[in-house]
């Protein structure tokens, strides 16, 4: 568990540090050097299951505009260590997540970036009747950096919660729980 947390932390740090110095990019433009900026693809907002597919597409295509649009403004990510109580749970919001992820998407040294999630069909969320939960049995986060050994994180159980925006009717991720222990509640 400690090794997995260290690996996830290293990948996030790479994403954050990748945006420091160098290119002069203010972070205000969308897309990457190889991928032109594009409006979010409406297909990825049509259902909870499509949102999760859209997250994987955003990683594979390094499309930070799509990734950002898939996260609700009040999005939270939670890393829940085994046996954790509320003080042990690491969490961050949309801006922190986008800072790390967008920089990872834009880093020229990152040659391959993929997120594969083994998601089951969505179901009603127990505590929030207006939300849906997409259970994820596992998956893989892979980052290949030029002249370095590939970083591969095997993912365990996760729960991705989505809700439909009443104004736009688009589904977006509101909360993402990462349980590194496959037996966690």
Helices and strands as residue ranges (DSSP letters): H 2-18, G 42-45, H 48-61, H 64-70, E 71-80, G 86-88, E 90-93, H 94-106, E 110-119, E 123-124, E 131-145, E 151-155, E 158-164, E 171-179
